[in-house]
Amino acid sequence: MFLQQKPIPGYWYSNFSGQLIQVRALVYSSGECSLIVLEDINGKRETVDIESWHGMDLVLHSPVVDHSEEEAATDL
């Protein structure tokens, strides 16, 4: 079993079969995260509740990379 990951908008996660899923948005209700909007590599979006998220056994694949910072560093 994988560690439970917190959903972070913009970050990519993978499941045990290697499928990539990106967290697109978090929906809050009464101050707590209640829904998570996910998008797969093909652009298909899905909304899951927080309990379903924790049952997905996801691992962090990679954070968002800001390419503008990379370009600025190589211009030096």
Biopython code that builds the backbone (N, CA, C, O; Angstrom):
import numpy as np
from Bio.PDB.StructureBuilder import StructureBuilder

atoms = [
    (1, "MET", "N", (0.846, -1.195, 0.000)),
    (1, "MET", "CA", (0.000, 0.000, 0.000)),
    (1, "MET", "C", (0.882, 1.247, 0.000)),
    (1, "MET", "O", (1.886, 1.303, 0.710)),
    (2, "PHE", "N", (0.511, 2.224, -0.783)),
    (2, "PHE", "CA", (1.249, 3.477, -0.860)),
    (2, "PHE", "C", (0.878, 4.394, 0.306)),
    (2, "PHE", "O", (-0.136, 4.196, 0.976)),
    (3, "LEU", "N", (1.712, 5.385, 0.528)),
    (3, "LEU", "CA", (1.384, 6.411, 1.507)),
    (3, "LEU", "C", (0.254, 7.269, 0.966)),
    (3, "LEU", "O", (0.152, 7.476, -0.243)),
    (4, "GLN", "N", (-0.594, 7.766, 1.852)),
    (4, "GLN", "CA", (-1.664, 8.656, 1.393)),
    (4, "GLN", "C", (-1.057, 10.003, 1.044)),
    (4, "GLN", "O", (-0.360, 10.615, 1.854)),
    (5, "GLN", "N", (-1.327, 10.448, -0.151)),
    (5, "GLN", "CA", (-0.818, 11.714, -0.646)),
    (5, "GLN", "C", (-1.886, 12.788, -0.520)),
    (5, "GLN", "O", (-3.069, 12.528, -0.741)),
    (6, "LYS", "N", (-1.467, 13.988, -0.166)),
    (6, "LYS", "CA", (-2.391, 15.113, -0.178)),
    (6, "LYS", "C", (-2.564, 15.577, -1.617)),
    (6, "LYS", "O", (-1.588, 15.637, -2.365)),
    (7, "PRO", "N", (-3.781, 15.905, -2.017)),
    (7, "PRO", "CA", (-3.977, 16.424, -3.369)),
    (7, "PRO", "C", (-3.470, 17.867, -3.473)),
    (7, "PRO", "O", (-3.907, 18.742, -2.726)),
    (8, "ILE", "N", (-2.555, 18.101, -4.398)),
    (8, "ILE", "CA", (-1.989, 19.434, -4.592)),
    (8, "ILE", "C", (-2.268, 19.862, -6.030)),
    (8, "ILE", "O", (-1.792, 19.223, -6.969)),
    (9, "PRO", "N", (-3.040, 20.942, -6.211)),
    (9, "PRO", "CA", (-3.355, 21.390, -7.575)),
    (9, "PRO", "C", (-2.096, 21.616, -8.410)),
    (9, "PRO", "O", (-1.132, 22.234, -7.958)),
    (10, "GLY", "N", (-2.131, 21.097, -9.649)),
    (10, "GLY", "CA", (-1.015, 21.241, -10.566)),
    (10, "GLY", "C", (-0.025, 20.092, -10.526)),
    (10, "GLY", "O", (0.780, 19.944, -11.445)),
    (11, "TYR", "N", (-0.066, 19.271, -9.480)),
    (11, "TYR", "CA", (0.876, 18.163, -9.353)),
    (11, "TYR", "C", (0.329, 16.926, -10.049)),
    (11, "TYR", "O", (-0.882, 16.718, -10.122)),
    (12, "TRP", "N", (1.250, 16.105, -10.563)),
    (12, "TRP", "CA", (0.924, 14.847, -11.217)),
    (12, "TRP", "C", (1.144, 13.698, -10.246)),
    (12, "TRP", "O", (2.098, 13.699, -9.468)),
    (13, "TYR", "N", (0.252, 12.722, -10.301)),
    (13, "TYR", "CA", (0.329, 11.522, -9.481)),
    (13, "TYR", "C", (0.194, 10.311, -10.391)),
    (13, "TYR", "O", (-0.383, 10.403, -11.474)),
    (14, "SER", "N", (0.727, 9.176, -9.948)),
    (14, "SER", "CA", (0.551, 7.944, -10.717)),
    (14, "SER", "C", (0.000, 6.860, -9.808)),
    (14, "SER", "O", (0.258, 6.843, -8.605)),
    (15, "ASN", "N", (-0.773, 5.945, -10.416)),
    (15, "ASN", "CA", (-1.312, 4.833, -9.647)),
    (15, "ASN", "C", (-0.420, 3.612, -9.840)),
    (15, "ASN", "O", (0.615, 3.701, -10.501)),
    (16, "PHE", "N", (-0.803, 2.491, -9.278)),
    (16, "PHE", "CA", (0.037, 1.294, -9.316)),
    (16, "PHE", "C", (0.282, 0.772, -10.728)),
    (16, "PHE", "O", (1.259, 0.062, -10.965)),
    (17, "SER", "N", (-0.601, 1.118, -11.667)),
    (17, "SER", "CA", (-0.407, 0.665, -13.052)),
    (17, "SER", "C", (0.312, 1.711, -13.908)),
    (17, "SER", "O", (0.503, 1.497, -15.105)),
    (18, "GLY", "N", (0.712, 2.832, -13.314)),
    (18, "GLY", "CA", (1.474, 3.846, -14.016)),
    (18, "GLY", "C", (0.663, 4.920, -14.702)),
    (18, "GLY", "O", (1.236, 5.776, -15.377)),
    (19, "GLN", "N", (-0.659, 4.906, -14.556)),
    (19, "GLN", "CA", (-1.484, 5.948, -15.172)),
    (19, "GLN", "C", (-1.239, 7.277, -14.469)),
    (19, "GLN", "O", (-1.189, 7.343, -13.240)),
    (20, "LEU", "N", (-1.085, 8.339, -15.266)),
    (20, "LEU", "CA", (-0.840, 9.671, -14.718)),
    (20, "LEU", "C", (-2.142, 10.434, -14.561)),
    (20, "LEU", "O", (-3.014, 10.400, -15.429)),
    (21, "ILE", "N", (-2.256, 11.134, -13.416)),
    (21, "ILE", "CA", (-3.433, 11.949, -13.104)),
    (21, "ILE", "C", (-2.935, 13.260, -12.510)),
    (21, "ILE", "O", (-2.072, 13.265, -11.632)),
    (22, "GLN", "N", (-3.483, 14.366, -12.992)),
    (22, "GLN", "CA", (-3.122, 15.679, -12.451)),
    (22, "GLN", "C", (-4.282, 16.229, -11.646)),
    (22, "GLN", "O", (-5.437, 16.141, -12.063)),
    (23, "VAL", "N", (-3.969, 16.801, -10.484)),
    (23, "VAL", "CA", (-4.986, 17.487, -9.694)),
    (23, "VAL", "C", (-5.172, 18.862, -10.307)),
    (23, "VAL", "O", (-4.228, 19.651, -10.360)),
    (24, "ARG", "N", (-6.390, 19.159, -10.774)),
    (24, "ARG", "CA", (-6.670, 20.433, -11.418)),
    (24, "ARG", "C", (-7.239, 21.455, -10.446)),
    (24, "ARG", "O", (-6.954, 22.647, -10.563)),
    (25, "ALA", "N", (-8.058, 20.993, -9.468)),
    (25, "ALA", "CA", (-8.679, 21.939, -8.537)),
    (25, "ALA", "C", (-9.157, 21.199, -7.302)),
    (25, "ALA", "O", (-9.424, 19.998, -7.337)),
    (26, "LEU", "N", (-9.261, 21.943, -6.211)),
    (26, "LEU", "CA", (-9.851, 21.446, -4.976)),
    (26, "LEU", "C", (-11.103, 22.253, -4.700)),
    (26, "LEU", "O", (-11.105, 23.472, -4.869)),
    (27, "VAL", "N", (-12.174, 21.586, -4.274)),
    (27, "VAL", "CA", (-13.431, 22.251, -3.945)),
    (27, "VAL", "C", (-13.626, 22.123, -2.443)),
    (27, "VAL", "O", (-13.622, 21.021, -1.893)),
    (28, "TYR", "N", (-13.797, 23.262, -1.790)),
    (28, "TYR", "CA", (-13.943, 23.282, -0.340)),
    (28, "TYR", "C", (-15.395, 23.505, 0.051)),
    (28, "TYR", "O", (-16.130, 24.251, -0.597)),
    (29, "SER", "N", (-15.788, 22.834, 1.133)),
    (29, "SER", "CA", (-17.112, 22.998, 1.721)),
    (29, "SER", "C", (-16.929, 23.063, 3.224)),
    (29, "SER", "O", (-16.330, 22.168, 3.821)),
    (30, "SER", "N", (-17.437, 24.107, 3.830)),
    (30, "SER", "CA", (-17.300, 24.313, 5.285)),
    (30, "SER", "C", (-15.838, 24.299, 5.720)),
    (30, "SER", "O", (-15.513, 23.804, 6.799)),
    (31, "GLY", "N", (-14.958, 24.842, 4.881)),
    (31, "GLY", "CA", (-13.553, 24.964, 5.240)),
    (31, "GLY", "C", (-12.721, 23.713, 5.041)),
    (31, "GLY", "O", (-11.529, 23.721, 5.349)),
    (32, "GLU", "N", (-13.309, 22.635, 4.537)),
    (32, "GLU", "CA", (-12.576, 21.399, 4.315)),
    (32, "GLU", "C", (-12.671, 20.982, 2.850)),
    (32, "GLU", "O", (-13.673, 21.242, 2.184)),
    (33, "CYS", "N", (-11.629, 20.340, 2.361)),
    (33, "CYS", "CA", (-11.640, 19.846, 0.984)),
    (33, "CYS", "C", (-12.687, 18.743, 0.876)),
    (33, "CYS", "O", (-12.628, 17.749, 1.600)),
    (34, "SER", "N", (-13.637, 18.920, -0.023)),
    (34, "SER", "CA", (-14.694, 17.922, -0.182)),
    (34, "SER", "C", (-14.636, 17.224, -1.537)),
    (34, "SER", "O", (-15.020, 16.059, -1.646)),
    (35, "LEU", "N", (-14.160, 17.922, -2.576)),
    (35, "LEU", "CA", (-14.064, 17.338, -3.908)),
    (35, "LEU", "C", (-12.728, 17.689, -4.544)),
    (35, "LEU", "O", (-12.142, 18.734, -4.262)),
    (36, "ILE", "N", (-12.259, 16.793, -5.408)),
    (36, "ILE", "CA", (-11.007, 16.997, -6.124)),
    (36, "ILE", "C", (-11.283, 16.806, -7.611)),
    (36, "ILE", "O", (-11.837, 15.786, -8.022)),
    (37, "VAL", "N", (-10.897, 17.787, -8.406)),
    (37, "VAL", "CA", (-11.055, 17.691, -9.859)),
    (37, "VAL", "C", (-9.739, 17.156, -10.418)),
    (37, "VAL", "O", (-8.680, 17.754, -10.227)),
    (38, "LEU", "N", (-9.825, 16.013, -11.116)),
    (38, "LEU", "CA", (-8.658, 15.347, -11.680)),
    (38, "LEU", "C", (-8.709, 15.393, -13.199)),
    (38, "LEU", "O", (-9.785, 15.471, -13.792)),
    (39, "GLU", "N", (-7.540, 15.344, -13.823)),
    (39, "GLU", "CA", (-7.460, 15.266, -15.278)),
    (39, "GLU", "C", (-6.388, 14.258, -15.644)),
    (39, "GLU", "O", (-5.277, 14.301, -15.115)),
    (40, "ASP", "N", (-6.727, 13.340, -16.560)),
    (40, "ASP", "CA", (-5.722, 12.367, -16.977)),
    (40, "ASP", "C", (-4.886, 12.924, -18.120)),
    (40, "ASP", "O", (-5.113, 14.049, -18.566)),
    (41, "ILE", "N", (-3.941, 12.160, -18.588)),
    (41, "ILE", "CA", (-2.999, 12.599, -19.609)),
    (41, "ILE", "C", (-3.680, 12.922, -20.941)),
    (41, "ILE", "O", (-3.135, 13.665, -21.757)),
    (42, "ASN", "N", (-4.881, 12.356, -21.159)),
    (42, "ASN", "CA", (-5.633, 12.598, -22.392)),
    (42, "ASN", "C", (-6.609, 13.766, -22.284)),
    (42, "ASN", "O", (-7.311, 14.075, -23.247)),
    (43, "GLY", "N", (-6.662, 14.420, -21.120)),
    (43, "GLY", "CA", (-7.531, 15.576, -20.938)),
    (43, "GLY", "C", (-8.903, 15.259, -20.354)),
    (43, "GLY", "O", (-9.720, 16.162, -20.177)),
    (44, "LYS", "N", (-9.167, 13.996, -20.054)),
    (44, "LYS", "CA", (-10.455, 13.622, -19.478)),
    (44, "LYS", "C", (-10.482, 14.036, -18.006)),
    (44, "LYS", "O", (-9.579, 13.713, -17.234)),
    (45, "ARG", "N", (-11.541, 14.757, -17.640)),
    (45, "ARG", "CA", (-11.678, 15.232, -16.255)),
    (45, "ARG", "C", (-12.673, 14.393, -15.477)),
    (45, "ARG", "O", (-13.645, 13.869, -16.021)),
    (46, "GLU", "N", (-12.398, 14.282, -14.185)),
    (46, "GLU", "CA", (-13.235, 13.499, -13.282)),
    (46, "GLU", "C", (-13.214, 14.184, -11.914)),
    (46, "GLU", "O", (-12.197, 14.752, -11.516)),
    (47, "THR", "N", (-14.321, 14.129, -11.209)),
    (47, "THR", "CA", (-14.393, 14.676, -9.862)),
    (47, "THR", "C", (-14.578, 13.535, -8.881)),
    (47, "THR", "O", (-15.450, 12.685, -9.059)),
    (48, "VAL", "N", (-13.742, 13.520, -7.829)),
    (48, "VAL", "CA", (-13.848, 12.491, -6.798)),
    (48, "VAL", "C", (-13.925, 13.164, -5.430)),
    (48, "VAL", "O", (-13.449, 14.286, -5.254)),
    (49, "ASP", "N", (-14.527, 12.473, -4.468)),
    (49, "ASP", "CA", (-14.546, 13.009, -3.109)),
    (49, "ASP", "C", (-13.242, 12.626, -2.401)),
    (49, "ASP", "O", (-12.468, 11.813, -2.907)),
    (50, "ILE", "N", (-13.013, 13.206, -1.253)),
    (50, "ILE", "CA", (-11.740, 13.022, -0.550)),
    (50, "ILE", "C", (-11.540, 11.570, -0.122)),
    (50, "ILE", "O", (-10.407, 11.088, -0.100)),
    (51, "GLU", "N", (-12.612, 10.869, 0.215)),
    (51, "GLU", "CA", (-12.493, 9.465, 0.604)),
    (51, "GLU", "C", (-12.041, 8.616, -0.579)),
    (51, "GLU", "O", (-11.203, 7.727, -0.428)),
    (52, "SER", "N", (-12.598, 8.893, -1.757)),
    (52, "SER", "CA", (-12.195, 8.170, -2.969)),
    (52, "SER", "C", (-10.739, 8.461, -3.315)),
    (52, "SER", "O", (-10.004, 7.571, -3.743)),
    (53, "TRP", "N", (-10.325, 9.725, -3.125)),
    (53, "TRP", "CA", (-8.931, 10.100, -3.383)),
    (53, "TRP", "C", (-7.989, 9.237, -2.552)),
    (53, "TRP", "O", (-7.012, 8.699, -3.075)),
    (54, "HIS", "N", (-8.276, 9.103, -1.265)),
    (54, "HIS", "CA", (-7.396, 8.334, -0.395)),
    (54, "HIS", "C", (-7.413, 6.847, -0.737)),
    (54, "HIS", "O", (-6.460, 6.134, -0.422)),
    (55, "GLY", "N", (-8.473, 6.372, -1.372)),
    (55, "GLY", "CA", (-8.550, 4.980, -1.776)),
    (55, "GLY", "C", (-7.873, 4.692, -3.104)),
    (55, "GLY", "O", (-7.815, 3.536, -3.525)),
    (56, "MET", "N", (-7.362, 5.711, -3.772)),
    (56, "MET", "CA", (-6.777, 5.539, -5.104)),
    (56, "MET", "C", (-5.323, 5.055, -5.073)),
    (56, "MET", "O", (-4.790, 4.680, -6.117)),
    (57, "ASP", "N", (-4.677, 5.052, -3.923)),
    (57, "ASP", "CA", (-3.279, 4.599, -3.795)),
    (57, "ASP", "C", (-2.367, 5.264, -4.824)),
    (57, "ASP", "O", (-1.748, 4.592, -5.649)),
    (58, "LEU", "N", (-2.294, 6.579, -4.765)),
    (58, "LEU", "CA", (-1.476, 7.350, -5.700)),
    (58, "LEU", "C", (-0.143, 7.728, -5.072)),
    (58, "LEU", "O", (-0.030, 7.872, -3.855)),
    (59, "VAL", "N", (0.850, 7.882, -5.911)),
    (59, "VAL", "CA", (2.145, 8.402, -5.475)),
    (59, "VAL", "C", (2.453, 9.645, -6.300)),
    (59, "VAL", "O", (2.058, 9.751, -7.461)),
    (60, "LEU", "N", (3.158, 10.575, -5.688)),
    (60, "LEU", "CA", (3.540, 11.803, -6.381)),
    (60, "LEU", "C", (4.482, 11.449, -7.524)),
    (60, "LEU", "O", (5.508, 10.802, -7.316)),
    (61, "HIS", "N", (4.130, 11.872, -8.720)),
    (61, "HIS", "CA", (4.958, 11.595, -9.896)),
    (61, "HIS", "C", (5.943, 12.735, -10.123)),
    (61, "HIS", "O", (7.149, 12.512, -10.233)),
    (62, "SER", "N", (5.418, 13.964, -10.193)),
    (62, "SER", "CA", (6.287, 15.119, -10.378)),
    (62, "SER", "C", (5.512, 16.392, -10.103)),
    (62, "SER", "O", (4.317, 16.475, -10.386)),
    (63, "PRO", "N", (6.196, 17.383, -9.549)),
    (63, "PRO", "CA", (5.551, 18.680, -9.372)),
    (63, "PRO", "C", (5.497, 19.432, -10.686)),
    (63, "PRO", "O", (6.085, 19.014, -11.683)),
    (64, "VAL", "N", (4.790, 20.536, -10.674)),
    (64, "VAL", "CA", (4.716, 21.406, -11.844)),
    (64, "VAL", "C", (6.077, 22.050, -12.052)),
    (64, "VAL", "O", (6.721, 22.482, -11.096)),
    (65, "VAL", "N", (6.507, 22.111, -13.290)),
    (65, "VAL", "CA", (7.776, 22.755, -13.627)),
    (65, "VAL", "C", (7.462, 24.076, -14.301)),
    (65, "VAL", "O", (6.726, 24.120, -15.286)),
    (66, "ASP", "N", (8.024, 25.157, -13.765)),
    (66, "ASP", "CA", (7.848, 26.473, -14.367)),
    (66, "ASP", "C", (8.975, 26.678, -15.365)),
    (66, "ASP", "O", (10.099, 26.994, -14.977)),
    (67, "HIS", "N", (8.682, 26.500, -16.646)),
    (67, "HIS", "CA", (9.702, 26.587, -17.683)),
    (67, "HIS", "C", (10.267, 27.987, -17.844)),
    (67, "HIS", "O", (11.385, 28.142, -18.335)),
    (68, "SER", "N", (9.528, 29.006, -17.446)),
    (68, "SER", "CA", (10.052, 30.371, -17.577)),
    (68, "SER", "C", (11.247, 30.574, -16.647)),
    (68, "SER", "O", (12.170, 31.310, -16.995)),
    (69, "GLU", "N", (11.252, 29.934, -15.464)),
    (69, "GLU", "CA", (12.385, 30.035, -14.557)),
    (69, "GLU", "C", (13.591, 29.295, -15.123)),
    (69, "GLU", "O", (14.723, 29.758, -14.987)),
    (70, "GLU", "N", (13.351, 28.132, -15.768)),
    (70, "GLU", "CA", (14.443, 27.376, -16.368)),
    (70, "GLU", "C", (15.106, 28.175, -17.481)),
    (70, "GLU", "O", (16.332, 28.198, -17.585)),
    (71, "GLU", "N", (14.287, 28.842, -18.329)),
    (71, "GLU", "CA", (14.811, 29.629, -19.433)),
    (71, "GLU", "C", (15.621, 30.812, -18.918)),
    (71, "GLU", "O", (16.651, 31.157, -19.497)),
    (72, "ALA", "N", (15.166, 31.434, -17.837)),
    (72, "ALA", "CA", (15.869, 32.577, -17.272)),
    (72, "ALA", "C", (17.249, 32.142, -16.752)),
    (72, "ALA", "O", (18.232, 32.872, -16.880)),
    (73, "ALA", "N", (17.299, 30.948, -16.168)),
    (73, "ALA", "CA", (18.566, 30.449, -15.628)),
    (73, "ALA", "C", (19.558, 30.135, -16.733)),
    (73, "ALA", "O", (20.761, 30.321, -16.548)),
    (74, "THR", "N", (19.080, 29.663, -17.880)),
    (74, "THR", "CA", (19.997, 29.325, -18.966)),
    (74, "THR", "C", (20.438, 30.559, -19.748)),
    (74, "THR", "O", (21.403, 30.493, -20.510)),
    (75, "ASP", "N", (19.742, 31.689, -19.569)),
    (75, "ASP", "CA", (20.112, 32.917, -20.268)),
    (75, "ASP", "C", (21.267, 33.650, -19.598)),
    (75, "ASP", "O", (21.803, 34.608, -20.155)),
    (76, "LEU", "N", (21.654, 33.201, -18.399)),
    (76, "LEU", "CA", (22.717, 33.899, -17.659)),
    (76, "LEU", "C", (24.080, 33.693, -18.261)),
    (76, "LEU", "O", (25.068, 34.218, -17.748)),
]
sb = StructureBuilder()
sb.init_structure("model")
sb.init_model(0)
sb.init_chain("A")
sb.init_seg("    ")
for serial, (resi, resn, name, xyz) in enumerate(atoms, 1):
    if name == "N":
        sb.init_residue(resn, " ", resi, " ")
    sb.init_atom(name, np.array(xyz, "f"), 0.0, 1.0, " ", f" {name:<3s}", serial, name[0])
structure = sb.get_structure()
